[in-house]
Amino acid sequence: MKTMRLRTGRVVVLLLIIFLVAFMWAGGGLLLRSYTSKIQVPTEAVTTVTTVSSTWERIHRIIFLKKAVTAKLDKKNYIRLSDVPLAMQQAIIAVEDSRFYQHSGFDVEGILRATLVNVQTGSFAEGGSTISQQLIKNLFLSQERTLGRKAEEFILAIDIEMNYSKEEILEMYLNTIYFGSGAYGIGEASNIYFGKPPFHLNLAECAMLAGLPNAPSLTSPYVSFEAAKQRQAVVLAAMTRNGYIGPAQAQDAKLTPILLAK
């Protein structure tokens, strides 16, 4: 069954690649740009050359994804998943992508669920993008909101799920995500906020860190400790809702003193 799903996934990605190539070659890149951007390009010749070059770079990245990923990772400060507390892994999954182990890179059910949760809570408590999609954005894509960029994100998210295990994807995500206050990756975040390696983080600290990527410039405890505590509560609630911890553990974590490094 697993082999059949893998083969089906490969066929889907191949068809998407073929479609992307044909679409861009026929001028689809120009169509998307004209539809989603108000920036005017000086000359048609320059636009054509830029589009073709960008298209082939994107195709090359899809085909040789592992090589592209390796080139982007910072191995100097890289933290292995075995050195990240299980509580930190669960906290990130609970608040960022609760169906991480069920989907194949793109989760329609997750988008609908996140929308419902956000409407009920009256805040942006959960996001609709999967961890795989967010990893792709962290590694390769800009923050522009265009149809072309979203299509590329979708294809690469499926591609990365086919080439890496869930554990490898989670590990890379934890090493590339921005936690605010100049901290990129769980290693830097653990040191900058708590002055220790990730392995020694407790549940309260894990929950606080997991809440930061949602809005790192606003929820960093160095910017607003109150906002950081509010996000910590959201993460603990998500962990409880997903069965990772019990209500008593969540309450104890909320009351655990947070000792910042600075």
C-alpha positions in Angstrom: 0.0 0.0 0.0 2.8 2.4 0.9 4.7 1.5 -2.3 1.5 2.2 -4.3 1.1 5.6 -2.6 4.7 6.5 -3.3 4.4 5.6 -7.0 1.2 7.6 -7.3 2.9 10.5 -5.6 5.8 10.3 -8.1 3.4 10.3 -11.1 1.6 13.3 -9.7 4.8 15.2 -9.2 6.0 14.2 -12.7 2.7 15.5 -14.2 3.0 18.7 -12.2 6.5 19.2 -13.5 5.5 18.6 -17.1 2.6 21.1 -16.6 4.8 23.7 -15.1 7.4 23.4 -17.9 4.7 23.6 -20.6 2.9 26.5 -18.8 6.1 28.6 -18.3 7.4 27.8 -21.8 4.2 29.0 -23.3 4.5 32.3 -21.4 2.6 31.4 -18.2 5.2 33.1 -16.1 4.5 36.4 -17.8 0.7 35.8 -17.4 1.1 35.2 -13.6 3.3 38.2 -13.2 1.0 40.5 -15.1 -2.0 39.2 -13.0 -0.3 39.4 -9.6 2.1 42.3 -9.9 1.8 46.0 -10.7 5.6 46.3 -11.4 6.2 47.2 -15.1 9.3 45.6 -16.8 11.3 48.0 -19.0 11.5 45.8 -22.1 10.0 42.6 -23.5 13.4 41.1 -24.3 14.7 41.4 -20.7 11.4 40.0 -19.4 11.7 36.9 -21.7 15.3 36.2 -20.8 14.6 36.5 -17.0 11.5 34.3 -17.2 13.2 31.5 -19.1 16.2 31.6 -16.7 14.0 31.6 -13.7 11.9 28.8 -15.1 14.9 26.5 -15.7 16.3 27.3 -12.2 13.0 26.2 -10.7 12.8 23.0 -12.8 16.4 22.2 -11.9 15.5 22.6 -8.2 12.5 20.3 -8.4 14.5 17.6 -10.2 17.6 17.9 -8.0 15.9 18.8 -4.8 18.3 17.0 -2.4 21.3 18.9 -3.9 19.4 22.2 -3.6 18.4 21.5 0.0 21.9 20.5 1.1 23.3 23.8 -0.4 20.8 25.8 1.7 21.3 24.2 5.1 23.6 25.7 7.7 25.5 22.6 8.8 27.7 24.6 11.2 24.9 25.2 13.7 22.8 22.2 12.7 20.9 20.4 15.5 20.0 16.7 15.0 16.4 15.7 15.9 17.8 13.3 18.5 19.1 16.3 20.4 15.7 18.1 20.4 13.4 17.3 23.3 10.3 15.3 22.3 8.2 18.0 23.9 9.7 20.6 21.5 8.9 18.4 18.5 5.4 17.8 19.7 4.8 21.5 20.5 5.8 22.6 17.0 3.7 19.9 15.3 0.7 20.7 17.6 0.6 24.4 16.8 2.0 24.5 13.3 0.8 21.3 11.6 -1.2 18.8 13.7 -1.7 16.4 10.8 2.0 16.4 9.9 2.3 12.6 10.0 -0.9 12.1 8.0 -0.5 14.4 4.9 1.8 14.2 2.0 3.0 17.8 2.0 -0.3 19.7 1.4 -3.2 19.4 3.8 -6.6 20.6 2.7 -8.2 19.3 5.9 -5.6 21.2 7.9 -6.4 24.5 6.2 -10.1 24.1 7.0 -9.4 23.1 10.6 -7.0 26.0 11.2 -9.5 28.4 9.7 -12.2 27.1 12.1 -9.9 27.2 15.1 -8.9 30.8 14.3 -12.5 31.9 13.9 -13.5 30.3 17.2 -10.6 31.8 19.1 -10.7 35.2 17.4 -7.0 35.1 16.8 -4.4 33.5 14.4 -3.9 30.5 16.7 -3.0 28.1 13.9 -1.7 28.3 10.4 -2.9 26.5 7.3 0.4 25.8 5.7 2.1 22.4 6.5 5.5 22.1 8.0 6.7 20.9 4.6 5.4 24.0 2.9 6.9 26.3 5.5 10.3 24.5 5.1 10.2 25.1 1.4 9.5 28.8 2.0 12.3 29.0 4.5 14.8 27.4 2.1 13.9 28.7 -1.3 11.0 31.1 -1.7 10.3 34.7 -1.2 7.3 36.1 0.8 5.5 37.4 -2.3 1.9 36.2 -2.6 1.5 35.2 -6.2 -0.1 32.2 -7.9 3.2 31.2 -9.4 5.0 31.1 -6.1 2.2 29.2 -4.4 2.2 26.6 -7.2 5.9 26.2 -6.8 5.5 25.8 -3.1 2.9 23.1 -3.6 5.0 21.1 -6.0 8.2 21.4 -3.9 6.3 20.4 -0.7 5.1 17.2 -2.4 8.6 16.7 -3.8 10.3 17.0 -0.4 7.9 14.5 1.2 8.9 12.0 -1.5 12.6 12.5 -0.9 12.8 12.8 2.9 11.3 11.1 5.9 9.0 13.0 8.2 11.7 13.0 10.8 14.2 14.5 8.4 11.7 17.2 7.3 10.9 18.1 10.9 14.6 18.3 11.7 15.3 20.6 8.8 12.4 22.8 9.7 13.5 23.2 13.3 16.9 24.2 11.9 15.7 26.8 9.5 12.7 28.5 11.2 13.1 32.1 12.6 12.4 32.4 16.3 12.9 36.2 16.6 15.6 38.3 18.2 18.1 37.2 15.5 17.7 33.5 16.2 17.5 31.2 13.2 17.0 27.5 14.1 16.4 25.8 17.4 20.0 25.8 18.4 20.4 29.6 18.3 16.9 30.1 19.8 17.6 27.9 22.8 20.9 29.6 23.4 19.7 33.2 22.8 16.6 32.9 25.0 17.6 30.4 27.6 21.4 30.1 27.5 21.5 26.4 27.0 21.4 23.7 24.3 18.0 22.4 23.1 18.4 19.1 24.8 18.0 20.7 28.2 14.8 22.6 27.5 11.8 21.9 29.7 8.2 21.8 28.6 7.5 25.5 29.5 10.5 26.6 27.5 9.6 24.4 24.5 6.1 25.7 24.5 7.3 29.3 24.5 9.7 28.7 21.7 7.1 26.9 19.6 4.8 29.9 19.9 7.4 32.4 18.5 7.5 31.6 14.7 3.9 32.7 14.3 5.0 36.3 14.8 8.6 36.4 16.0 9.0 40.2 15.9 6.0 40.7 18.2 6.0 37.6 20.5 9.7 37.4 21.4 9.9 37.5 25.2 12.6 40.2 24.8 10.0 42.3 23.0 6.9 41.4 25.0 7.1 38.8 27.7 3.3 39.0 28.0 2.8 38.2 24.3 5.3 35.3 24.6 3.3 33.9 27.6 0.0 34.2 25.6 1.5 32.3 22.7 2.9 29.7 25.2 -0.6 29.2 26.4 -1.9 28.7 22.9 0.8 26.1 22.2 0.1 24.2 25.5 -3.6 24.2 24.6 -2.8 22.7 21.2 -0.6 20.1 22.7 -3.4 19.1 25.1 -6.0 19.1 22.3 -3.8 16.7 20.3 -3.1 14.4 23.2 0.6 15.1 23.7 0.1 16.3 27.3 -2.7 16.4 29.9 -4.4 19.4 31.3 -2.4 19.2 34.6 0.9 19.2 32.7 -0.3 22.2 30.7 -1.2 24.1 33.8 2.1 23.2 35.5 4.0 24.4 32.4 2.1 27.7 32.5 3.2 28.3 36.1 6.8 27.2 35.6 9.1 30.3 35.9 10.8 31.3 32.7 14.4 32.4 33.2 15.7 34.3 30.2 19.4 34.4 29.3 19.4 38.2 29.1 
